[in-house]
Amino acid sequence: MNSTNISTFLKTISKADTDALRARLTGEVILPGDVAYDGARITSVLNFDHRPAVIVRPRTTSDVAESVRFARANGLPLAIKSGGHSIAGHSVNDDGLVIDLAQFKQVTIDPARRTARVQPAVTSGELAGPAHAYGLALTTGDAASVGIGGLTLGGGIGFMVRKHGLTIDNLISVELVTAEGEVIRASKDQHSELFWALRGGGGNFGVVTEFEFQLAPVGQVYGGALILPATVENVRKYVDYATAAPDELTTITNIMLAPPAPFIPEERIGETVMMILAVYTGDMEEGARVMQPLRDIAEPIADLVGPMPYPVIYDFTEPSTHPHFNHIRSMFSHGISDAAIERVLELMGRATSPMSMAQLRPLGGAFGRVPAEETAFAHRDKDFFFAALGLWADPEDDRVNRAAHQAWTEELWAAVKSERDGVYVNFVANEGRARIGEAYPADTYARLAWVKGQYDLENVFAGNQNVRPLARQEEKAA
Ligand SMILES: Cc1cc2nc3c(=O)[nH]c(=O)nc-3n(C[C@H](O)[C@H](O)[C@H](O)COP(=O)(O)OP(=O)(O)OC[C@H]3O[C@@H](n4cnc5c(N)ncnc54)[C@H](O)[C@@H]3O)c2cc1C
């Protein structure tokens, strides 16, 4: 049964039903009209205004299992919310049941084994601090507020991707509540095909209630923000160097309008710049040496790069943690042409929102050395990620200018999209089935569909970039 079928069979849930659910849970049940309802249905991405029939805030894994069984018994579509940053609006649904994991916030670090048990609503920022206390870190995403739940299940491209791979490359095991409401653990040795699928296949296979990660010994890093004038020549030099640099250096670069920040000279505010966010893990002097070619590209507008504790990198992306509206298009590629860079710079010069940006992430290194078939994230041969990020935050601006911001982003996307080769599932918006096909090459998709058939044949977990289950009779016929 797919999500369309489920909604066909929607039953009206009664107060007696929800009272019975409440009696079985230690967590909260929030209904339309409750004081907590509006706060619980709004997410970090403001584009969406979904109104679920029931929001459950479980406290325990058995609450999660109970909620899954209740949704099934009542024909309610399910949505799973960890950090609430879904670009496609999948964290919350209309007329269904949302499992809001807001209470799943525990981090337990084992310094001797250098491992962490992390519950799914823990954010990148909330993990970085406690891990740093032991001189350890996990490579996650670029914004402190993003939930480990959604980020990990899609892959996790972060500030140490070239040195330590994706977040999933550091995943040891997960605890998961299945569509049947069973609690299982998946790892390389237990439910190994499921473990393969969970590493890139998104929320298709169950509700993850705990991740176990291997941490890396990372304390001080040589990092921060280097802001350079954005010209075609400068961007070209940056891309070429950052893609070939030692694995220890990962950069994420935003081509943007210089913000009114204390470190930007007043006369340069609004100029199109490259904000290179850099993290070098290793010896500090060597870090300075490896950074030097970036500093040599042009006279920096601001140079805030130096030795710092790893979690401080999140200070530089703090603006992106605030709730905002967005229109996002993105791709993997094998680089970016000068013609595309030229067009991107021209479009940035007439951006409709001062928050909007083009984001460049050179990949390679450890990310590229994992065999494509080892996880459900197959794009290991891609050495570049690009995102056209239309961003705005003011509701009045949204009311008046949403269409203009979207059109500008589409123009930016049109400037680069012919160079694409795949897409990162966590950056796919509501773009239709073809884009899910770009996220998962045919072999990967077929294997995901098989695993989905084994663990969620009725597609209970359909509120996501959905992999349709391979029915068991199709499997026999194949
Ligand atoms: C500002 C911003 C910055 C970002 N930066 C990065 C980045 O640097 N690197 C990167 O890789 N990605 C990045 N992303 C994308 C991000 O990884 C995805 O949006 C991700 O899905 C968010 O996870 P979440 O838990 O916060 O979101 P949620 O909306 O809570 O979850 C998204 C989806 O993931 C699934 N899911 C979440 N938790 C669970 C669970 N416990 N069990 C089963 N399924 C679950 C569900 O399908 C859910 O709908 C960014 C997104 C934003 C908005």
The ligand as an SDF file (V2000), in Angstrom:
LIG
                    3D

 53 58  0  0  0  0  0  0  0  0999 V2000
   20.0010   24.9940    7.0640 C   0  0  0  0  0  0  0  0  0  0  0  0
   20.3020   23.6100    6.5540 C   0  0  0  0  0  0  0  0  0  0  0  0
   21.6290   23.2160    6.4560 C   0  0  0  0  0  0  0  0  0  0  0  0
   21.9420   21.9270    5.9990 C   0  0  0  0  0  0  0  0  0  0  0  0
   23.2540   21.5470    5.9220 N   0  0  0  0  0  0  0  0  0  0  0  0
   23.5630   20.2890    5.5730 C   0  0  0  0  0  0  0  0  0  0  0  0
   24.9200   19.8400    5.5410 C   0  0  0  0  0  0  0  0  0  0  0  0
   25.8560   20.6070    5.7810 O   0  0  0  0  0  0  0  0  0  0  0  0
   25.1590   18.5470    5.2110 N   0  0  0  0  0  0  0  0  0  0  0  0
   24.1690   17.6680    4.9270 C   0  0  0  0  0  0  0  0  0  0  0  0
   24.4660   16.5180    4.6800 O   0  0  0  0  0  0  0  0  0  0  0  0
   22.8840   18.0640    4.9230 N   0  0  0  0  0  0  0  0  0  0  0  0
   22.5540   19.3470    5.2370 C   0  0  0  0  0  0  0  0  0  0  0  0
   21.2450   19.7400    5.2190 N   0  0  0  0  0  0  0  0  0  0  0  0
   20.2050   18.7960    4.7900 C   0  0  0  0  0  0  0  0  0  0  0  0
   19.7890   17.9370    5.9760 C   0  0  0  0  0  0  0  0  0  0  0  0
   20.7260   16.8930    6.1380 O   0  0  0  0  0  0  0  0  0  0  0  0
   18.4040   17.3210    5.7240 C   0  0  0  0  0  0  0  0  0  0  0  0
   17.4630   18.3550    5.5890 O   0  0  0  0  0  0  0  0  0  0  0  0
   18.0210   16.3740    6.8570 C   0  0  0  0  0  0  0  0  0  0  0  0
   16.9510   15.5500    6.4380 O   0  0  0  0  0  0  0  0  0  0  0  0
   17.6210   17.1210    8.1080 C   0  0  0  0  0  0  0  0  0  0  0  0
   17.5190   16.2470    9.1820 O   0  0  0  0  0  0  0  0  0  0  0  0
   16.5880   16.6390   10.4110 P   0  0  0  0  0  0  0  0  0  0  0  0
   16.5880   15.5060   11.3600 O   0  0  0  0  0  0  0  0  0  0  0  0
   16.9580   18.0000   10.9220 O   0  0  0  0  0  0  0  0  0  0  0  0
   15.2130   16.8380    9.6790 O   0  0  0  0  0  0  0  0  0  0  0  0
   13.7640   16.1380    9.8370 P   0  0  0  0  0  0  0  0  0  0  0  0
   12.9000   17.0350    9.0350 O   0  0  0  0  0  0  0  0  0  0  0  0
   13.4250   15.9110   11.2430 O   0  0  0  0  0  0  0  0  0  0  0  0
   13.9310   14.7670    9.1050 O   0  0  0  0  0  0  0  0  0  0  0  0
   13.9630   14.7010    7.7040 C   0  0  0  0  0  0  0  0  0  0  0  0
   13.5000   13.3410    7.2460 C   0  0  0  0  0  0  0  0  0  0  0  0
   14.4710   12.3760    7.6200 O   0  0  0  0  0  0  0  0  0  0  0  0
   13.8290   11.1830    8.0530 C   0  0  0  0  0  0  0  0  0  0  0  0
   14.1230   10.9940    9.4770 N   0  0  0  0  0  0  0  0  0  0  0  0
   14.5460   11.9280   10.3500 C   0  0  0  0  0  0  0  0  0  0  0  0
   14.7790   11.3750   11.5350 N   0  0  0  0  0  0  0  0  0  0  0  0
   14.4680   10.0680   11.4210 C   0  0  0  0  0  0  0  0  0  0  0  0
   14.4900    8.9700   12.3160 C   0  0  0  0  0  0  0  0  0  0  0  0
   14.8910    9.1220   13.5710 N   0  0  0  0  0  0  0  0  0  0  0  0
   14.1090    7.7660   11.8550 N   0  0  0  0  0  0  0  0  0  0  0  0
   13.7010    7.5980   10.5730 C   0  0  0  0  0  0  0  0  0  0  0  0
   13.6610    8.6050    9.6790 N   0  0  0  0  0  0  0  0  0  0  0  0
   14.0380    9.8190   10.1070 C   0  0  0  0  0  0  0  0  0  0  0  0
   12.3520   11.3570    7.8180 C   0  0  0  0  0  0  0  0  0  0  0  0
   12.0250   10.9030    6.5390 O   0  0  0  0  0  0  0  0  0  0  0  0
   12.2080   12.8570    7.8870 C   0  0  0  0  0  0  0  0  0  0  0  0
   11.1140   13.3360    7.1750 O   0  0  0  0  0  0  0  0  0  0  0  0
   20.8990   21.0310    5.6350 C   0  0  0  0  0  0  0  0  0  0  0  0
   19.5650   21.4450    5.7130 C   0  0  0  0  0  0  0  0  0  0  0  0
   19.2580   22.7200    6.1580 C   0  0  0  0  0  0  0  0  0  0  0  0
   17.8290   23.1530    6.2160 C   0  0  0  0  0  0  0  0  0  0  0  0
  1  2  1  0
  2  3  1  0
  2 52  2  0
  3  4  2  0
  4  5  1  0
  4 50  1  0
  5  6  2  0
  6  7  1  0
  6 13  1  0
  7  8  2  0
  7  9  1  0
  9 10  1  0
 10 11  2  0
 10 12  1  0
 12 13  2  0
 13 14  1  0
 14 15  1  0
 14 50  1  0
 15 16  1  0
 16 17  1  0
 16 18  1  0
 18 19  1  0
 18 20  1  0
 20 21  1  0
 20 22  1  0
 22 23  1  0
 23 24  1  0
 24 25  2  0
 24 26  1  0
 24 27  1  0
 27 28  1  0
 28 29  2  0
 28 30  1  0
 28 31  1  0
 31 32  1  0
 32 33  1  0
 33 34  1  0
 33 48  1  0
 34 35  1  0
 35 36  1  0
 35 46  1  0
 36 37  1  0
 36 45  1  0
 37 38  2  0
 38 39  1  0
 39 40  1  0
 39 45  2  0
 40 41  1  0
 40 42  2  0
 42 43  1  0
 43 44  2  0
 44 45  1  0
 46 47  1  0
 46 48  1  0
 48 49  1  0
 50 51  2  0
 51 52  1  0
 52 53  1  0
M  END
$$$$
